[in-house]
Amino acid sequence: MPTTSSSFKDMIALDHRNVEDLMQQSCKTKPTSSAIMESLDSLPLNNRDDQKSSKENTPWSESTLPTKSVPQSFNDLQSFLLIDGREHLKVSSAEQFIGNLNCGLKDLKLKVVSIFGNTGDGKSHTLNQTFFRGQEVFRTSNEQSSCTLGVWAAFDPTLKVICLDTEGLLGVTAHENQRMRLLLKVLAVSDIVVYRTRSERLHRDLFTFIGAASRAYSHHFQTALQAVGQREGILGSLSALGPSVIVFHETRHTRTLSSNASESAEDILRTRFDQMRLEIEAFSSIKYVGVQTPNPPTDFQPLRKAIQNELNNTTVRSARRPHLVYGTLKILNDKFSGEIENVSSILFPDQYFTCTVKCLSCNCRCTNSMGHLREGKPHISDSRCRYQHQYENLVYICKKCHSNGNEVVVTSRTQTQSDASWYGLAKYAWSGYVIECPHCGEIYRSRQFWYGNKNPEDAAVRTEITHVWNTNDASLTSQNTAQRVIDGVSYISEAVANVSIQPTKVLTSWVADQIAPTYWRPNNEIRHCHKCKLPFGTTDTKHHCRSCGEGFCAGCSSKTKPVPLRNWYTPVRVCDACFTEDENSSEEMNENFEDVNARKVTEHVVSTLSAVGTVFNYSKALIKDTVRPSYWVPDSEVINCCVCEANFSDTLPLHHCRDCGRGVCQDCSTHRKPVVRRGWDKPVRICDSCIKID
């Protein structure tokens, strides 16, 4: 601006009705003098004096203004509420929309210019100065509360433009997301979008809003706009590209973005969008208009010139009739409406202070504060986890306790706590695994009945998927898993070896009698072979003929054949006499075949147990070294006990201490305790030396 000889006497005491005259005066002070940066729409109306200046200094150039005087109707223009803050369209029809605009003919073609920006940055004042020569068509205010709520519209008869004034961003509202959706719908129907910002530097909210608007236009509004164009038969007016964007940046002390030989101001903007990974491809163009205002008034001439250039550009979007503008806005407002969750932004997110550990199964984060483990609080999360078989994070909860308000986690076991080792193994082989609740006792057996057994989820437990937290013991637990299997095999082998032959045979006979068909002779009544009459010893096995049901020795019942009259349709054990007997015998057999089916199932179970017994007899030494934890001393390097120094032999077996990993004998490792640091959370074998250290 050129320097004038006279200075402003009362800059803050100007009448708003004479803003045109104020715009014609240009003022520039020395860089060292104090400057007052204040928007004209914030100045009190009752404290403004009339000022006039010469036409030579007016920012309204002859090329942009008509040669005729300003129409008298210009002073009578008024804005009207188009959409309120709750997204309700306040104009009921296109005719009412055209009447409120007072734009004359229905066939008049025009364009839409909308303005966006933060609350208090002077959006309404900018529209008044740029399009209406300072007349307060859009209301301005010097109060703290926002003067524009919703979307207001007015018509500029000179440029034939519908101006849309929008509610400011960053304003205090209980419907933040709903306001953002409203602004994006207004942006979608606009031909030119002005983003007004008054700051020393371009802030993040500018880039965030424009980037979000571009994404919303590409993903949601573009298809809807093209459908409107096809229905109206005017595809050219609603291009695949969105509106052109003009960033109007006003500073006071700092310099605005400037173009040079290597890059323009627009290139700088695009680079910043790329750095923030925000897209702007939906817009037909993006322009930058910067003005530095050390002292009021603001020079709006560069903005008006940029808008004039975009209005004259019809290569992307051509002018439209007002009824099409209204119809497009109504369609978008009806399509994208309804309740929306309004989540207030938090200045300090919880992730600043919460635990950094994440669940291995669902990758959600612990919600407790950092350092909660030192306070004795476990990891926790309110989100639902997902099941992954490698973590086995599905737990059982006692259904009865849950109905009483208690969350009691139960696990499946091979035997109850009250069962002896050998008797518990026998019950496991017969009745399956057991689920035991510490409050309710035994609540489920997997093979409680011959048929019709329910799943545990149907009868006794609820399932719950738990989080798997990435604790320091996770690797230790996984490396000890294979050794736990070997320990289980050792336990069962020792239990079987400790049971004498006679109790085992007694138990076998009892089990056989429980599932024997009704025509079988009970084992306790069989004293000798039914054919050769040789007496059975305590270790001899008694066999039943599937045809007659009598007891025989192995030699007298070595043959097999089907016995369809007894419901045995595959070859089964029969005695020599029944093997030679005619199958077409007229002897009536009125036996119930249900109990024969039960015996069939049991024989499959016995076959399975026999295969398991073969595994027990397999040498553990062949697989022990492949599953031992990394800190264990290999068996080949262990010669004697680390405590008593006795040499290991066939009569003195080798064991490993779960704490130090050294070899130890049975007598020097009778103690049991958990070793958490090694990943053993339940009592395990510990040598006498490690017990003393503890």
CORFENJO-V687575 format. One record per residue. PHI is phi in whole degrees, -180 to 180 (999 if undefined). Layout:
phi->[PHI;PHI]
//
This chain:
phi->[999;-72;-85;-106;-76;-103;-102;-73;-84;-130;-67;-93;-118;-108;-78;-65;-70;-110;-62;-60;-67;-64;-66;-82;-103;-119;-137;-147;-105;-69;-61;-84;-79;-73;-127;-113;-105;-147;-68;-65;-76;-102;-83;-62;-70;-90;-135;-128;-101;-75;-137;-132;-143;-77;-73;-65;-99;-73;-78;-86;-77;-66;-74;-106;-113;-68;-72;-75;-69;-63;-60;-65;-67;-59;-75;-96;-68;-139;-91;-138;-75;-93;-137;-84;-67;-101;69;-94;-72;-94;-113;-85;-152;-67;-64;-66;-62;-67;-66;-68;-71;58;-96;86;-66;-73;-84;-63;-98;-148;-120;-116;-120;-120;-127;-133;157;-73;-62;86;-88;83;-68;-62;-63;-64;-64;-61;-75;-80;-111;-122;51;90;-66;-82;-71;-100;-65;-118;-153;-104;-89;-71;-73;-68;-91;-122;-120;84;-127;-113;-130;-155;-115;-97;-71;-74;-93;55;-132;-89;-98;-119;-99;-114;-69;-73;-75;66;-77;-75;-153;-91;-130;-61;-68;-67;-65;-64;-65;-62;-64;-68;-67;-65;-62;-67;-91;-87;-93;-133;-117;-106;-103;-95;-135;-123;-158;-70;-138;-70;-91;-65;-63;-63;-66;-63;-66;-66;-65;-66;-65;-63;-66;-63;-65;-68;-90;-128;-85;-61;-64;-64;-68;-65;-65;-64;-63;-65;-68;-87;74;-134;-67;-67;-81;-121;-74;-66;-84;-82;-71;-85;-114;-120;-92;-99;-112;-116;-121;-114;-106;-88;-79;-81;-64;-129;-91;-137;-67;-88;-152;-97;-63;-66;-64;-64;-62;-63;-63;-69;-63;-65;-63;-90;58;-114;-96;-134;-69;-71;-87;-69;-164;-137;-119;-124;-125;-119;-132;-105;-121;-62;-138;-61;-88;-75;-89;-94;-60;-60;-67;-63;-67;-64;-66;-60;-65;-72;-67;-77;-87;-109;-73;-102;-136;-100;-66;-127;-76;-63;-67;-72;-62;-65;-63;-64;-64;-66;-63;-65;-69;-73;-71;-108;-147;104;-67;-141;-70;-109;-104;-72;-72;-106;-66;-116;-62;-62;-66;-65;-124;-87;-60;-89;-73;-117;-68;-69;-86;-115;67;-84;-99;-65;-96;-75;-70;-61;80;-70;-66;-68;-91;83;-100;-79;-66;-154;-154;-84;-78;-79;-93;-116;-81;-134;-64;-69;-100;48;-95;-105;-116;-101;-124;-58;-69;-67;-66;-64;-66;-93;94;-114;-103;-111;-83;-123;-131;-82;-134;-80;-156;-77;-68;-86;-81;-70;-61;-71;-70;-64;-65;-64;-67;-65;-64;-90;-105;85;-77;-125;-112;-122;-100;-64;-100;-101;79;-71;-116;-161;-126;-71;-125;-72;-124;-67;-151;81;-68;-89;-70;-59;-66;-81;-113;-129;-134;-108;-101;-147;-92;-104;-75;-116;-88;-81;-87;-68;-89;-64;-68;-65;-64;-68;-74;-94;-62;-63;-66;-63;-63;-63;-61;-66;-63;-63;-62;-67;-62;-65;-66;-67;-68;-79;-85;-72;-63;-65;-61;-64;-66;-62;-64;-63;-63;-65;-63;-63;-67;-68;-116;-71;-63;-66;-87;-80;-80;-60;-62;-72;-98;-91;-106;-150;-66;-67;-101;-88;65;-72;-71;-87;-85;-69;-104;-79;-95;-96;-114;-107;-74;-74;-96;-95;87;-82;-93;-137;-81;-66;-69;-91;-141;-89;-95;-133;-168;-68;-128;-64;-69;-104;75;-105;-97;-117;-58;-133;-67;-137;-77;-64;-66;-69;-66;-89;-71;-68;-71;-93;-58;-86;-62;-83;-125;-98;-75;-83;-81;-62;-72;-68;-61;-62;-65;-61;-61;-64;-66;-65;-64;-63;-63;-64;-64;-66;-66;-64;-61;-64;-64;-61;-79;-73;-67;-70;-63;-71;-116;-66;-69;-79;-119;-69;-60;-67;-88;-74;-77;-58;-59;-67;-99;-96;-107;-138;-67;-73;-104;-94;63;-75;-72;-79;-154;-65;-91;-124;-69;-91;-128;-117;-75;-75;-94;-92;83;-87;-77;-149;-85;-65;-69;-96;-144;-86;-85;-133;-164;-69;-125;-65;-66;-101;92;-102;-89;-120;-58;-135;-66;-131;-75;-65;-66;-71;-64;-68;-64;-69]
//
